[in-house]
Amino acid sequence: MPLFNSPEPSFDAVVIGAGALGLCAAAELNRRGRRVAVIDPGGVNASAV
């Protein structure tokens, strides 16, 4: 899932929390063709396992 800056971001789903389960949920949604944003209060890689 690429990181990008867009003037008008558009997502089908937003996952709160970039822990193991949040990233799994985001990956599955993306695999099914959804545009997903993952938001974590700690920033990039803060909750990564």
Rosetta constraint file for C-alpha pairs under 8 A:
AtomPair CA 1 CA 27 HARMONIC 7.71 0.50
AtomPair CA 1 CA 30 HARMONIC 7.65 0.50
AtomPair CA 5 CA 9 HARMONIC 7.71 0.50
AtomPair CA 10 CA 35 HARMONIC 7.58 0.50
AtomPair CA 11 CA 34 HARMONIC 7.62 0.50
AtomPair CA 11 CA 35 HARMONIC 4.90 0.50
AtomPair CA 11 CA 36 HARMONIC 5.52 0.50
AtomPair CA 11 CA 37 HARMONIC 6.48 0.50
AtomPair CA 12 CA 34 HARMONIC 5.72 0.50
AtomPair CA 12 CA 35 HARMONIC 5.16 0.50
AtomPair CA 12 CA 36 HARMONIC 6.05 0.50
AtomPair CA 13 CA 29 HARMONIC 7.97 0.50
AtomPair CA 13 CA 34 HARMONIC 7.15 0.50
AtomPair CA 13 CA 35 HARMONIC 6.57 0.50
AtomPair CA 13 CA 36 HARMONIC 4.98 0.50
AtomPair CA 13 CA 37 HARMONIC 6.50 0.50
AtomPair CA 14 CA 36 HARMONIC 5.68 0.50
AtomPair CA 14 CA 37 HARMONIC 4.78 0.50
AtomPair CA 14 CA 38 HARMONIC 5.88 0.50
AtomPair CA 14 CA 39 HARMONIC 7.27 0.50
AtomPair CA 15 CA 22 HARMONIC 6.24 0.50
AtomPair CA 15 CA 25 HARMONIC 7.56 0.50
AtomPair CA 15 CA 26 HARMONIC 6.48 0.50
AtomPair CA 15 CA 36 HARMONIC 7.24 0.50
AtomPair CA 15 CA 37 HARMONIC 6.19 0.50
AtomPair CA 15 CA 38 HARMONIC 4.79 0.50
AtomPair CA 15 CA 39 HARMONIC 6.21 0.50
AtomPair CA 16 CA 22 HARMONIC 6.88 0.50
AtomPair CA 16 CA 38 HARMONIC 6.00 0.50
AtomPair CA 16 CA 39 HARMONIC 4.98 0.50
AtomPair CA 16 CA 40 HARMONIC 6.10 0.50
AtomPair CA 17 CA 22 HARMONIC 5.50 0.50
AtomPair CA 17 CA 23 HARMONIC 7.85 0.50
AtomPair CA 17 CA 38 HARMONIC 6.75 0.50
AtomPair CA 17 CA 39 HARMONIC 5.74 0.50
AtomPair CA 17 CA 40 HARMONIC 4.64 0.50
AtomPair CA 17 CA 41 HARMONIC 7.55 0.50
AtomPair CA 17 CA 47 HARMONIC 7.61 0.50
AtomPair CA 18 CA 22 HARMONIC 5.12 0.50
AtomPair CA 18 CA 23 HARMONIC 5.51 0.50
AtomPair CA 18 CA 38 HARMONIC 6.44 0.50
AtomPair CA 18 CA 39 HARMONIC 6.72 0.50
AtomPair CA 18 CA 40 HARMONIC 5.51 0.50
AtomPair CA 18 CA 45 HARMONIC 7.72 0.50
AtomPair CA 18 CA 46 HARMONIC 7.68 0.50
AtomPair CA 18 CA 47 HARMONIC 5.50 0.50
AtomPair CA 18 CA 48 HARMONIC 6.41 0.50
AtomPair CA 19 CA 23 HARMONIC 6.10 0.50
AtomPair CA 19 CA 47 HARMONIC 4.96 0.50
AtomPair CA 19 CA 48 HARMONIC 5.59 0.50
AtomPair CA 19 CA 49 HARMONIC 6.80 0.50
AtomPair CA 20 CA 24 HARMONIC 6.18 0.50
AtomPair CA 20 CA 47 HARMONIC 7.96 0.50
AtomPair CA 20 CA 48 HARMONIC 6.85 0.50
AtomPair CA 20 CA 49 HARMONIC 6.40 0.50
AtomPair CA 21 CA 25 HARMONIC 6.08 0.50
AtomPair CA 22 CA 26 HARMONIC 6.15 0.50
AtomPair CA 22 CA 38 HARMONIC 7.75 0.50
AtomPair CA 23 CA 27 HARMONIC 5.99 0.50
AtomPair CA 23 CA 38 HARMONIC 7.68 0.50
AtomPair CA 24 CA 28 HARMONIC 6.17 0.50
AtomPair CA 25 CA 29 HARMONIC 6.20 0.50
AtomPair CA 26 CA 30 HARMONIC 6.07 0.50
AtomPair CA 26 CA 36 HARMONIC 6.26 0.50
AtomPair CA 26 CA 37 HARMONIC 7.75 0.50
AtomPair CA 26 CA 38 HARMONIC 7.07 0.50
AtomPair CA 27 CA 31 HARMONIC 6.03 0.50
AtomPair CA 28 CA 32 HARMONIC 6.32 0.50
AtomPair CA 29 CA 33 HARMONIC 6.61 0.50
AtomPair CA 29 CA 34 HARMONIC 5.41 0.50
AtomPair CA 29 CA 35 HARMONIC 7.64 0.50
AtomPair CA 29 CA 36 HARMONIC 7.02 0.50
AtomPair CA 30 CA 34 HARMONIC 4.84 0.50
AtomPair CA 30 CA 35 HARMONIC 6.12 0.50
AtomPair CA 30 CA 36 HARMONIC 6.39 0.50
AtomPair CA 39 CA 43 HARMONIC 7.71 0.50
AtomPair CA 40 CA 44 HARMONIC 7.44 0.50
AtomPair CA 40 CA 46 HARMONIC 7.57 0.50
AtomPair CA 40 CA 47 HARMONIC 7.59 0.50
AtomPair CA 42 CA 46 HARMONIC 4.96 0.50
AtomPair CA 42 CA 47 HARMONIC 7.12 0.50
